[in-house]
Structure formats: structure tokens, C-alpha cells
Amino acid sequence: MLEENRNLKLKLESLEKKIQLLEKDKKSNSIIIYGLKEGEKFITDLLENAKQKFQEELDIKIENFEINKIYRIGNLINKEKSRPTLISFINGWKKSKVLKNKKNSKELQISKDYTKETLEKRKALLPQLKEERNKGNIAYLKYDKLIVKESAGVNDKRKREPSASPYANPQPKKQQMTSSTKSHRTNAFDLMRVRSNSLTSQPIGKQQ
């Protein structure tokens, strides 16, 4: 019985992983749009509204055949607040282009369509993400992982930290040794000059 339960548990975990992969692949070409004003009566109205905003906000032209499906997420509770809109594209390159230009939009907020498990993990990582950014590090979320990179400013600050010793000599050690060696080195020309002077100062004998 214990062995059977163990095998069933392993099979269940394997099935759950497969389901997550299938769901992730299903959402691979989808995006979520926040801030798209609501007021359409038909799906075609929502489609035309989204296409117009993409053209105005992102400078991207969307054709009807490039969209697989589009719909609002959730039930309409507050008429003053627009529901998020899901758009699924036929191909991934169009989705990538929209995500690349999303920073140019002033009215819309656009994000990837994550699974429920991924959204929960990202939410749990938000406090740590904020903490790393407060430290001055470059931090961002990539799916359900937190990526942290130490900023260049922190590295430069550490390199520029002054020496703790007040008697530290700013002159490099190699330069100090070179100057010290030069100060004790005897100049060969000076020796020749001294020897030459000593020879000329002696009296010259008479020729025989």
C-alpha cells in the first residue's frame, strides 16, 4: 500500500507539471491590457477599440487575422472601472513587438499572461524586489524568478573608498621603489669625471 501510494503521488506530480507546461504554452502568445475603456456592446467593438489604441499609443498596426481571440476578464461589477482585456495573437513575434513598445503608452498597461501559480509566486516576491531596488541594485521579475544584479554605481563606490590609514602614501609602491633605487644609484659619468680631474691635476714629467 505504501509503495502504491508513493507511485500515485509521483504520477500526480508528473501530471501537474505537464498541466502547468500546457497552460504556460497556451498563454505564450497572450497579453493582458489594463486601462482599455469599456463600453463596447460586441466583441467586434472591443477589437476595433484595441486596434485603435495600439495604433495611437504604440504605433503598431494590428490586422484582424493576427488576433486569435480577445475578451474581457471577469464580470462587470463597477461600471466606472474597466475590466482587463486578454488578447491572444496568432504568432509570438507580434506579441513581442507589443511588449517592446508598451513603455510608449500613456493610457494602457500591458503585461504577459501568466498562469495562476506564476502570479502567486510573483506576488510573494514583490517585497524582496522592492528591498533590492532600495539597496540600489538592478532587480526585476522574470516569470516566477527574482533576478538581482549589482548596479555599476555600487561597484564604483567601493573602488573609490579611501584607505583607512591616515599615513597612506598615495604614490604607488613600484614608483616608490624605483625612486629609492635611483637615489642610491651612482652615476658612472660622475666617476669618470672625478678620475679625469685627478689625472690632469698631476704634474707632467720632463721628456728625456
C-alpha positions in Angstrom: 0.0 0.0 0.0 2.8 2.4 0.8 4.6 1.6 -2.4 1.3 2.2 -4.4 0.7 5.5 -2.6 4.2 6.6 -3.4 3.8 5.7 -7.1 0.4 7.5 -7.3 2.0 10.6 -5.7 4.8 10.6 -8.2 2.3 10.2 -11.1 0.2 13.0 -9.7 3.2 15.4 -9.5 4.2 14.5 -13.1 0.6 15.2 -14.3 0.6 18.6 -12.5 3.8 19.6 -14.1 2.5 18.6 -17.6 -0.7 20.6 -17.0 1.4 23.7 -16.0 3.5 23.4 -19.1 0.5 23.1 -21.3 -1.2 26.1 -19.7 2.1 28.1 -20.0 2.3 27.2 -23.7 -1.3 28.1 -24.1 -0.7 31.6 -22.7 2.6 32.1 -24.6 1.1 34.4 -27.3 -1.3 36.2 -25.0 -1.1 39.6 -23.2 -3.3 41.4 -20.6 -4.3 45.0 -21.2 -5.3 47.3 -18.3 -6.8 50.7 -18.9 -8.8 50.0 -22.1 -12.0 51.9 -21.6 -15.1 49.7 -21.5 -18.3 50.5 -23.3 -18.5 48.1 -26.2 -21.6 46.0 -27.0 -20.0 43.4 -29.2 -16.6 41.7 -29.4 -16.0 43.4 -32.8 -16.3 46.8 -31.0 -13.7 45.7 -28.4 -11.4 44.5 -31.2 -11.6 47.8 -33.1 -11.1 49.7 -29.8 -7.9 47.7 -29.1 -6.6 48.1 -32.6 -7.1 51.9 -32.5 -5.3 52.2 -29.2 -2.4 50.1 -30.4 -2.1 52.4 -33.4 -2.3 55.6 -31.3 -0.3 54.6 -28.2 2.2 52.1 -29.6 2.4 53.0 -33.3 1.6 49.3 -34.1 -0.9 48.3 -36.7 -2.9 45.2 -35.9 -4.8 43.2 -38.5 -7.8 41.1 -37.7 -6.2 37.9 -38.9 -3.3 38.4 -36.4 -5.6 38.0 -33.4 -6.7 34.6 -32.3 -9.1 35.8 -29.5 -10.0 38.8 -27.4 -12.3 39.2 -24.4 -12.7 40.9 -21.1 -11.6 39.1 -17.9 -14.1 38.8 -15.1 -17.6 40.1 -14.5 -18.6 43.7 -14.8 -19.2 44.9 -11.3 -18.2 48.6 -11.3 -19.2 50.4 -14.5 -16.7 53.2 -13.8 -13.8 50.7 -13.7 -12.8 48.9 -16.9 -12.0 45.2 -16.7 -8.7 43.9 -18.1 -8.7 42.7 -21.7 -7.0 39.5 -22.9 -5.7 39.4 -26.4 -4.2 36.2 -27.9 -2.1 36.6 -31.1 -1.6 34.1 -33.8 2.2 34.4 -33.7 4.7 35.3 -31.0 6.6 38.0 -32.8 3.6 40.3 -32.8 3.2 39.9 -29.1 6.9 40.6 -28.6 6.6 43.8 -30.6 3.7 45.0 -28.5 5.6 44.2 -25.2 8.7 46.0 -26.6 6.7 49.2 -27.3 4.5 49.1 -24.2 6.6 51.7 -22.4 5.5 54.3 -25.0 1.8 54.0 -23.9 0.4 56.7 -21.6 -3.0 55.2 -21.0 -2.5 51.4 -21.3 -0.7 49.0 -19.1 0.3 45.8 -20.8 1.7 42.6 -19.3 2.3 39.0 -20.2 -0.5 36.4 -19.5 0.9 34.4 -16.6 -0.6 31.3 -15.0 -2.2 31.4 -11.6 0.8 29.7 -10.0 3.2 32.1 -11.6 1.1 35.1 -10.4 1.1 33.9 -6.8 4.9 33.4 -6.9 5.5 36.9 -8.4 3.2 38.4 -5.8 5.2 36.7 -3.0 8.5 38.1 -4.5 7.3 41.7 -4.6 8.6 42.7 -1.1 12.1 41.3 -1.8 12.0 43.0 -5.2 11.3 46.3 -3.5 14.1 45.7 -0.9 16.7 45.0 -3.6 15.8 48.2 -5.5 16.0 50.3 -2.4 19.6 49.0 -2.0 20.4 50.4 -5.4 20.6 47.1 -7.2 19.0 46.3 -10.5 16.2 43.9 -9.8 13.3 42.6 -11.8 11.0 39.6 -12.1 11.4 37.1 -14.9 8.3 34.8 -14.8 8.5 33.4 -11.3 12.1 34.2 -10.5 13.7 37.3 -9.0 16.8 38.5 -10.9 19.2 40.7 -9.0 22.2 42.5 -10.5 24.5 44.7 -8.5 24.5 48.2 -10.1 27.6 49.8 -11.5 27.3 52.7 -9.1 27.7 50.4 -6.1 30.9 48.9 -7.6 32.4 52.3 -8.4 31.7 53.5 -4.9 33.5 50.5 -3.4 36.5 51.1 -5.7 36.7 54.8 -4.7 36.7 54.2 -1.0 39.7 55.9 0.6 42.3 54.0 2.6 41.7 53.6 6.3 45.3 54.6 7.3 45.9 58.4 7.6 49.6 57.8 6.7 48.9 56.0 3.5 51.3 57.2 0.7 49.3 57.9 -2.5 52.5 57.1 -4.5 52.4 53.6 -6.0 54.7 51.0 -4.4 56.5 50.3 -7.6 57.2 54.0 -8.1 58.5 54.4 -4.6 61.0 51.5 -5.1 62.1 53.0 -8.4 62.7 56.4 -6.9 64.5 55.0 -3.9 66.8 52.9 -6.1 67.6 55.9 -8.3 68.6 58.0 -5.2 71.2 55.4 -4.1 72.5 54.6 -7.6 76.0 56.0 -8.5 76.2 57.9 -11.8 79.0 56.4 -14.0 79.7 59.7 -15.7 80.3 61.3 -12.3 83.0 58.7 -11.6 84.7 59.2 -15.0 84.6 63.0 -14.4 86.3 62.6 -11.0 89.0 60.3 -12.3 89.7 62.6 -15.3 90.2 65.5 -12.9 92.6 63.6 -10.7 94.8 62.7 -13.7 95.0 66.2 -15.1 95.9 67.6 -11.7 99.2 65.6 -11.5 102.4 67.3 -12.9 103.8 66.2 -16.2 107.4 65.0 -16.1 110.1 66.3 -18.4 110.8 64.4 -21.5 114.1 62.5 -21.5 
